[in-house]
Amino acid sequence: MDSRGVGQRVRYWRTRRGLTRQQLADLCDRSNSWVDKIEAGQRNLVRLPMLERVATALNIEVAALTEDDAAERAAQCLDGTEVRAIRAALGSYDALLGPLDSARDPDLGRLRQQVDHACAAWLSSHFTVMGQVLPGLMGEAQAAVRTLDGDDRLEASRHLVMTYRLATSTLLKFETTDVAWLAADRAINLASQTGDTICLARATRSVARAMTQTGQLAEAVDLLIAMADRMETQITDDPELTSLYGMLLLPAEIAAASQGDAATALSLHEQADAVARTLAPDFSHRVTAFGVTNVELHRLAALVRLHEGAAAVAFAQTIDPARLNRLPRERRANYLLDLAEAHRQAGNPEPAIRALLDADRIAPEEVRCRPVGKQLVNDLLKRPGTRPLSELSQLAQRIGLST
């Protein structure tokens, strides 16, 4: 690896870790100018002991600095350091219990922009961004909830619940279930204090998703349906409330399907579809992507969880490609992962591989970083009697799987 390439990676990781050049220099027992020359490619970082020292300071493997595949993989994926930072933020009570005068005056406009930025990162499957912004965002939102009152406090509470929901969803993607549970619990406790329907609906989804991932499927269905029943009388022509209501039905459908309850899953799908069709034909909520197409994507996912691969493949043919392409990257990539699994279940390895490769092109973070994506690559790679396409073998190599 040339010195400029290593230097660029050092700069990338220093920035990602939120370190100044001086801070990195201190951690490596070197000077600021030494770091500057390394990052500019003017000085080689070739000796293993110094490579190890820099990697340790940045909390990465040496390979993330020296090997192309490892460097690409590490740069795309949420890592343990960022998960620990999220855990620390969830376990910190400084913003809740510290002196009031220690917190700067909350800026709701800035907080709103930060939450919108985090939502956009989530919908784009930019999980490394989530890892970097969530810890600070939690602290700022917690301080705002503590400091403000009245309508401003309610708005801050909604932002904090959304932040907890984003943390829960991100962590569940990577099967970091214990920390996800903590975020979901924080969300439901705050929502219960506010009594606000929007807070409660968002927090309920977080708790139910954590339940689903830990096998508490019946409890997740019951919780989501109970919250949906509570909301039903409040639904008006407000797309926000309508979308939140519909998004309670969709994870309930998935949880029901995951426990093999096809009838309940179908009933919940039909209810969600009816709700979606009360909105504009091309409506897709800016945060949840709720709308007719997302309802269809959840139906496909439910059929896969019911191990009805052939039925899922047939259902996929009914989804409008133009509407599908208007959905965020996160939704499209997960649809393709489900479609790949449906083809695998149906005994169609080549279409399964094509769908998986398409998912990787749209959002490589969903395939290369998440356990479910890597498992699917491995399953297709090792399928008995199947010669994998060369592109799949190349993808497996980039992910770090043996071929």
N, C-alpha and C positions, 0 to 999 in steps of 0.2 A: 504494500500500500504506500503510495507516495505521500510525502510530508504534507502537501496541501490538502489532500483528502482527509488525512488524520486530523489536521488542524481544523478543518471545517466541521468535523464530527465533535471535536472537543468544544468548539464554539456552540454548536447546536445543543449539546447536553448541558453545558454551563448555563445557557439561556433557559433551557427547559427546567433546570433545577432552581432557577431564580438566583443564581450566584453572580456576583460581580467578578471581574478579573482578579481584583485584590483578594477576594474571599477564596477563590480557587487557588491563587498563589500561596496563600497562608496554609491552606489544607495540604498543599504539596511541598511546603517548606521551600518555596521558590519566590522569585520576584515578580512584580506585575509585568515588567517588560519581557520576562521569560514566557509568561502566558501569552502575551501579545504576539511574540514571535512564533510561538507554536501555532496559534490560531491563524496567523497570516501565512503559514507554510514556509517561513524563513528559517526555521530550526526543526531538525528532525527529532521525532519522538520514537526512537527505535529500540532503545534498551528496555528489556522486559521489566526490570525492577521499577523503572520510571513509568512505563506504561501501566503497570499494576497500581502504582501510587495514584496516577491520574484517574484511572478507572474506579479505584476505591473512593476517591474524593467525590466522584460523580455518581457513585452507587450504580455502576453498570459493570458488565463483563468486559474484559479486554477485547473480546471478539467484536463487540459493538463499535470499537474504534478501528479494528484492523481487517475485519472480514466483511465483504460486501453483503452477503445474504444475512448474516447476523446483524449487521448495522441497519439494513432495511427493515428487518423484522422488529428490532428493538425500537426503531424510530416510529413505527406504526402503532405499537401496542401500549396500552396502559400497563404500567409495571408496578412491582411491589412497593417501591418508594412512594409512588403516588397513592396507592391504596392505603398505605400507612398514614399518609398525610390526611386523607379523607377520614380515616378512623380517628386520628388525633383531633380533627376539627369537630367530629361528632361527640367526642368525649371531653371536649373543652367547655368549661362553664364560665370562662372569663367574661364573655359578652353578656352573660345572664346574671352573674353574681358580682362582677367587678364594680368598682366605684363608678357612679354615673358620670362624673366629670372626666373619667378616663376615655370615654367614647366621644369621637367627634360628632358634630351634628349630622344626623342622617340625611342623605340626599336621595329622596325617593326616585327622582328622575334617573339618576345614575344607577341606582339599584335595579330599576325597571330595565334599563338598557343592558345591564350585566346579565340579568335573567334571560332576556331575549337572546343575547349572544350565546348563552349556555344551551338554550333550547335549539337554536340553529345548529350548534355544534353536534348536539345529540341527533338531530334529524339527518345530519350529514355523515353520521357514524365517525365523527372525529373524536375518538375516545381519549386521545392524549390531551386534547384541549380540555375535555371534561376533568381529567385528572389534575390539570394545572389550575383551573378556575374554581372548582367546587369548594376547596377548603377556605379560601378567602371570601368567597361569596356567602358561605354559611355564616362566618363571623360577622360580616357586614349586615346581613339580614337579621341575625339574632340581635345585634345591637340596635337596629332600627325598631324591631318589635318591642324591645325593652324601653326604648326612649320615647317613642311616639304614643299618641293616644287617639281615640276617636276613629274617624274614617281613615286617617293616615296609618294608624296601627293595624287596621284591618287589611289595608293594601300591603303593608309590610309583611303581615302574617301570610297572606296569599303568596307573596314572593318566596318566603321562607319555606312554606309547604312545597311549593314547586321545586325549590332547590333540593329539599329532601327527596322528593319524588325522582328527580333526575339522578341523584346519588344512588337511590335504590335501584333504579332501572339499569344504570351503568354497571354497578357492582354485580347485579344478577346476570348480566351478559357474560361476566367472567367467572361466574359461580363462586363469588366471594360472599357466601350467603350470610355469614355471621354479621359482617359489617352492614350488609344490605338490610338485615333485620333491624339493626340499631337505627338506621336512617328512617325506615318505615315506622318504627315505634315513635321516634321523635315527631314525625309528621302527624300521626294519628293523635298523639297527645296534644299537640298544638291545635290541631283542627277541632278537637273536642272542647278545648278551652274557648275557642272563638264561636263555636256553634254555627259557623258559616258554611252554607251548602257547598260552595265551590271548594273550600278547604277540605271539607269532609269527603267529597267525591274523589278529589285527587289523592288524599291520604289513604282512603279505602282501597284504591287501586294498588297503591304501593304495598300495603299490608297483604292484600290478596295475592299479589304476584310473588311475594316472599313465601307465603303459605304454599302456593302452587309448586314452587321450586323445591320446597322441603317435604312434599308429599302430602300436605294437609289439603287435599283436593276438595273434599266435601265441605270443609270449613270455609274454604275460599269461595266456593259457589254460594253458600248460604250468606256469607258476608256481603258479597257483591249484589246479590238479589235483594237483600234487606235494604241496602243503601239505595238501590234503584227504586224500590217500592217507596222509600221515603221521599225520593226526588220527584216521582211521577206526578204528584199533585202540584209541583212547582214549575213544571215545564210550560213555557209560554212560546212565543215566537222568537225567543232569544237564542241565536245559534250557539252561543257559549254554553248555556245550560243544556241545550239539546245534545250537543256534542259530548259533554261530560256524562250525561245520562247514557248515551249510546256506548260510550267507552267503559261503562260498568258492565254492560251486557257482553261485550266482546271477550274480555278475559274470563268471564264466567263461562262462556262457551268453550274456551280452551281448557279450562280446569275440568269441566264436565267431560269433555272428550278425552282428557288425559286419564280419567278414571273409568273410561269405557262406557259412559252413559250417552249413547248416541241420540236417544230421544230428547233428553234435556238439551244437549248441544244443538240439535236442529231447532228446537223451540226457541232457544236464545238467539240463534242466528236469524230466524224469521222475525223476532221482535226487533233486533238491531237493524235489520234491513228495512222494516217498516218505518223506524225512526229516521234512518238515513234518507229515505225517499220523501220525507216531509221537508227536506232542505233542497236547495237548488241542485239540479242534476250533476253539475260539475263541482259541487261544494267539497272542499277538503279543509278541515280546520287547521289553522296555521301551526298549532302545537301538537295536537293529537292525530292529525291527518284523518279524523273521522269523516266519513262520507261513504257513499255506495261502494266505491272501489276498495276501501280499507275493510269494509264489512265482508266483501268477497274474498279478500286475502285471508281474513281470519277463518272463513269457511274452509278454504283450502288447508290451512294449518290444522284445523280441527279434524278434517278427514285424515290427514297424515297421522295425527295422534291416535286416531281410531284404527290405525293400520289399514286404512282403505286406500292404498296407493293408487290402484287403477281408477277408482272413483275420483280421487283428487286430481289425477292427470286429466280425466275427462272434464272435470269442473273447470280446470285452468283454461280450457279452450273457450269457455264462455266469457272470460274476463276481457274487456275492451283494452287492447294494447295501448291505444292513444291515452286513455285515462290512466292506465297504469304508469306510463312514462311521465306523467305529470306529478306523481307522488315523490316524496323525498327519497334520498338515496337509502336511508335506513329501511324504509318500507319495501322498496324495490329489491334490495339485496336479500332481505329476509324472505320475501316471496320466492325468490329464486332458490334459496336454500331449502325451503319447504318443497318446492317443485322438484328439486334434485332428489330429495329424500323420497318423494312420491314415486318418481321414476325408479329409484332403487328398489323400493318395496314391490313395484309392479314388474320387476325383472327387466328393466330397460336401462342397461348400464351406460350406453353411449349418450342418450338424451340427458341422463342424470349428470354425467360429466360435463356436458355442454352447459347445462343450467348452472352448475357449480362454478365453471369458469366465467360465465356471464356475471354471476354474483361477485366474483373476485375483481372483475373489471370495473364494476359499478362502485363497490365499497370493499376494497381488500381487507380493511380492518375487521369486517364481519367474518371473513373466511380464515384469515391468517392468524388472528389473535384470539378469537373466541374458541373455547373448548368444543362447542357444537360444530363449528366449521372445520376444525382440525380433525375431529372424529369422522366427519363425513368424507373428507379427503382420504383418510386412512381406510375407511370402509370400502370406498370405491377402488382404491389402489390395490387392496388385498382381496377383492372379490374373486372367489375361485372360478377358474376357467375364463377369466376376462383379461385381455391384454389392454392395459390402460393407455389412453391417448398420451402422446409425448408431452402435451401441454400439462396434463395432470401430474406426470412425473416431475416436470420442471417446477410446478407449483409446490409439490410435496418437498422438493429439495429446498426451496426458498423458505418454507415453513419450518424446516428442520426435521422432517419425517424421513425415515429410512425407506428407500425404494428397492 
